[in-house]
Amino acid sequence: PLEAKMDLVRELIGLGRFAREEAKIKVRQPLSEAIIDGKYETIIGDAISLIAEELNIKNVVYEKDLTKYMNITVAPNFKEAGKVVGSKMKSFQEKLLALSESDRNKLDNNEIVTMELDGELFEITKELINLKITSKDGFNAQMFNNNFIILNTHLTTELVNEGLAREYVSKVQHLRKTNDYEMLDSIDIYYDGNEEFENSFKSFEEFIKSETLADNIIKKDNITEKYDLNDHNVGIELLKK
């Protein structure tokens, strides 16, 4: 049903935003890839584009084996498990290390899993375990309600440059409003930045022009108004045509 689909999409977007925050990557910085559980491919369908757009991701891919990108460990919740398994805690720990994905999913869905510990049967519930995930290098994995999203946090030069261009556009748009320009007013943009900045944003010049309605982007020395754009100290000046 549509409602369940959109609930799942919203949850994955929320997890993705949290993953960005934890990795300290700004929303305007594009990322190459997000990985989500392959079992949701038929449910999410065309809403995949919404996830990509909301999280500023180039490509969202499905993967059945998420352990390529993260490690999942199941450990006892000692406070609660002690009341149930008592002296068989060591055996319980060992069984949890070998817990199947099927049983893990059952527990996460509040179902009971029967487990034999030293010859005695116990009914194990979700409250008796703690689920922990650790991301592999270059990825940030987040989980809630047994739903996972994993962001590829490796930033290529191209992605870094695009992120800088998007920050630049955002600042120019803010200055347009501050200057009380009309929405369709054409402008020229003057900038003052070092060579590294210039090289970074040159390849996105046409993108910047189209987003800001700029006819020209012109280098100009000694602009007084400076802004911090992703650790670049950049002068920006606008002139309405």
C-alpha positions as CSV (number, residue, x, y, z in Angstrom):
1,P,0.0,0.0,0.0
2,L,1.0,3.6,-0.7
3,E,1.0,4.6,2.9
4,A,3.4,1.9,4.0
5,K,5.7,2.7,1.0
6,M,5.9,6.4,1.9
7,D,6.4,5.6,5.6
8,L,9.4,3.5,4.7
9,V,10.7,6.2,2.3
10,R,10.4,8.9,5.0
11,E,12.2,6.7,7.5
12,L,15.1,6.0,5.1
13,I,15.4,9.7,4.3
14,G,15.5,10.5,8.1
15,L,18.2,7.8,8.6
16,G,20.1,9.2,5.7
17,R,20.0,12.7,7.1
18,F,21.3,11.4,10.4
19,A,24.1,9.6,8.6
20,R,25.1,12.9,7.0
21,E,25.1,14.6,10.4
22,E,27.1,11.9,12.0
23,A,29.7,12.0,9.1
24,K,29.7,15.8,9.3
25,I,28.8,16.2,5.6
26,K,26.7,19.2,4.6
27,V,23.3,18.7,2.9
28,R,24.5,20.7,-0.1
29,Q,27.5,18.4,-0.6
30,P,26.5,15.7,-3.1
31,L,27.4,12.1,-2.3
32,S,27.9,9.3,-4.9
33,E,25.8,6.5,-3.5
34,A,23.3,5.4,-0.9
35,I,22.7,1.6,-0.3
36,I,19.4,0.2,0.9
37,D,18.2,-3.3,1.6
38,G,17.4,-5.2,-1.6
39,K,14.3,-6.7,-0.1
40,Y,12.6,-3.3,-0.4
41,E,13.1,-2.9,-4.2
42,T,9.5,-3.8,-5.1
43,I,8.0,-1.8,-2.3
44,I,9.9,1.5,-2.9
45,G,9.8,1.3,-6.7
46,D,9.8,4.8,-8.4
47,A,10.1,6.6,-5.0
48,I,13.8,5.8,-5.2
49,S,14.2,9.2,-7.0
50,L,12.7,11.0,-4.0
51,I,15.3,9.4,-1.7
52,A,18.1,10.5,-4.0
53,E,16.7,14.0,-4.3
54,E,16.1,14.5,-0.6
55,L,19.5,13.2,0.4
56,N,21.4,14.8,-2.5
57,I,22.7,11.4,-3.7
58,K,23.8,10.6,-7.2
59,N,22.7,7.0,-7.2
60,V,20.6,4.9,-4.8
61,V,21.3,1.1,-5.1
62,Y,19.7,-2.0,-3.7
63,E,21.9,-4.6,-2.0
64,K,20.8,-7.9,-0.4
65,D,24.1,-8.4,1.4
66,L,24.5,-5.3,3.6
67,T,27.4,-6.8,5.4
68,K,29.6,-5.7,2.5
69,Y,29.3,-2.2,4.0
70,M,28.7,-2.8,7.7
71,N,29.1,-5.3,10.5
72,I,26.1,-6.3,12.6
73,T,26.6,-7.8,16.1
74,V,23.9,-9.0,18.4
75,A,24.8,-9.0,22.1
76,P,22.8,-9.6,25.3
77,N,21.0,-6.8,27.1
78,F,22.7,-7.9,30.3
79,K,20.2,-6.2,32.7
80,E,17.1,-7.9,31.1
81,A,18.7,-11.1,29.9
82,G,20.1,-11.9,33.3
83,K,16.6,-12.1,34.7
84,V,15.7,-14.8,32.1
85,V,18.8,-16.8,31.3
86,G,20.6,-16.4,34.6
87,S,23.8,-18.5,34.8
88,K,23.6,-19.5,31.1
89,M,24.7,-16.0,30.0
90,K,27.9,-17.2,28.4
91,S,26.0,-19.8,26.3
92,F,23.5,-17.0,25.4
93,Q,26.3,-14.7,24.2
94,E,27.8,-17.4,22.0
95,K,24.4,-18.3,20.5
96,L,23.7,-14.6,19.7
97,L,27.0,-14.3,17.9
98,A,25.8,-17.0,15.5
99,L,22.2,-15.8,15.3
100,S,20.8,-16.1,11.8
101,E,19.4,-13.1,9.9
102,S,16.0,-14.8,10.0
103,D,16.0,-15.0,13.8
104,R,17.3,-11.5,14.1
105,N,14.5,-10.2,11.9
106,K,11.9,-12.1,14.0
107,L,13.2,-10.6,17.2
108,D,13.2,-7.1,15.7
109,N,9.6,-7.7,14.7
110,N,8.7,-8.5,18.3
111,E,8.4,-12.3,17.7
112,I,9.7,-14.9,20.1
113,V,12.8,-17.0,19.2
114,T,13.2,-20.3,21.1
115,M,16.8,-21.0,22.0
116,E,18.5,-23.9,23.6
117,L,21.1,-23.0,26.2
118,D,23.0,-25.8,27.8
119,G,20.2,-28.3,27.2
120,E,17.4,-26.0,28.4
121,L,14.9,-24.1,26.2
122,F,14.4,-20.4,26.6
123,E,12.0,-18.0,24.9
124,I,14.1,-15.0,23.7
125,T,12.4,-11.6,23.0
126,K,13.7,-8.4,21.6
127,E,14.1,-6.9,25.1
128,L,16.9,-9.4,25.9
129,I,19.2,-8.3,23.1
130,N,21.1,-5.3,21.9
131,L,21.7,-4.9,18.1
132,K,24.8,-2.9,17.2
133,I,26.0,-1.9,13.7
134,T,29.5,-0.6,12.8
135,S,30.2,1.0,9.4
136,K,33.1,-0.1,7.3
137,D,35.7,2.4,6.2
138,G,34.2,5.0,3.8
139,F,30.6,4.3,4.7
140,N,28.1,5.5,7.3
141,A,25.3,3.0,8.2
142,Q,22.2,3.8,10.2
143,M,19.5,1.5,11.4
144,F,16.0,1.9,12.9
145,N,13.2,-0.7,13.1
146,N,15.5,-3.1,11.3
147,N,15.6,-0.6,8.3
148,F,19.1,0.3,7.1
149,I,20.5,3.0,4.9
150,I,24.2,3.2,4.2
151,L,25.9,6.3,2.7
152,N,29.1,6.1,0.7
153,T,31.0,9.0,2.4
154,H,34.0,9.0,0.1
155,L,34.3,12.4,-1.6
156,T,35.9,12.6,-5.0
157,T,37.4,15.9,-6.3
158,E,34.4,16.2,-8.6
159,L,31.9,15.8,-5.8
160,V,33.8,18.3,-3.6
161,N,33.8,20.8,-6.5
162,E,30.1,20.4,-7.0
163,G,29.5,20.9,-3.3
164,L,31.4,24.1,-3.4
165,A,29.4,25.3,-6.5
166,R,26.2,24.5,-4.7
167,E,27.3,26.6,-1.6
168,Y,28.2,29.4,-4.0
169,V,24.8,29.3,-5.6
170,S,23.1,29.3,-2.2
171,K,25.1,32.4,-1.1
172,V,24.4,34.3,-4.4
173,Q,20.7,33.5,-4.1
174,H,20.7,34.8,-0.5
175,L,22.4,38.0,-1.7
176,R,19.9,38.5,-4.5
177,K,17.1,38.5,-1.8
178,T,19.1,40.8,0.5
179,N,19.5,43.2,-2.5
180,D,15.7,43.0,-3.2
181,Y,16.3,41.8,-6.8
182,E,13.2,40.6,-8.7
183,M,13.1,36.8,-9.3
184,L,13.8,37.3,-13.1
185,D,16.4,40.0,-12.8
186,S,19.7,39.2,-14.7
187,I,22.9,39.8,-12.9
188,D,26.7,39.8,-13.2
189,I,28.6,38.1,-10.4
190,Y,32.0,39.3,-9.4
191,Y,34.2,37.1,-7.3
192,D,37.6,37.2,-5.5
193,G,39.1,33.9,-4.6
194,N,42.4,32.1,-4.6
195,E,43.6,29.8,-7.5
196,E,42.4,26.6,-5.8
197,F,38.8,28.1,-5.5
198,E,38.9,29.2,-9.1
199,N,40.0,25.8,-10.4
200,S,37.3,24.1,-8.2
201,F,34.3,26.0,-9.4
202,K,35.3,26.7,-13.1
203,S,33.8,23.4,-14.3
204,F,30.4,24.3,-12.7
205,E,30.3,27.9,-14.2
206,E,27.3,27.1,-16.5
207,F,25.4,25.5,-13.6
208,I,26.0,28.5,-11.4
209,K,24.9,30.9,-14.2
210,S,21.7,29.0,-14.9
211,E,20.8,28.7,-11.2
212,T,21.4,32.4,-10.4
213,L,20.3,34.0,-13.7
214,A,23.9,35.4,-14.1
215,D,25.0,36.5,-17.5
216,N,28.7,36.6,-16.5
217,I,31.0,35.5,-13.7
218,I,33.9,37.8,-13.5
219,K,37.1,37.8,-11.5
220,K,37.6,41.1,-9.5
221,D,40.4,41.9,-7.0
222,N,39.8,43.4,-3.5
223,I,36.1,42.7,-3.0
224,T,35.4,43.8,0.5
225,E,32.5,41.4,1.3
226,K,34.0,38.0,2.0
227,Y,32.2,34.7,2.8
228,D,33.4,31.3,4.0
229,L,32.4,28.7,1.4
230,N,33.5,25.3,2.5
231,D,36.7,26.7,4.1
232,H,37.4,29.0,1.1
233,N,37.4,32.7,1.8
234,V,35.6,34.2,-1.2
235,G,34.6,37.7,-2.1
236,I,31.2,38.0,-3.9
237,E,29.6,41.1,-5.4
238,L,26.5,41.3,-7.5
239,L,25.5,43.8,-10.2
240,K,21.9,44.0,-11.6
241,K,21.8,44.3,-15.3
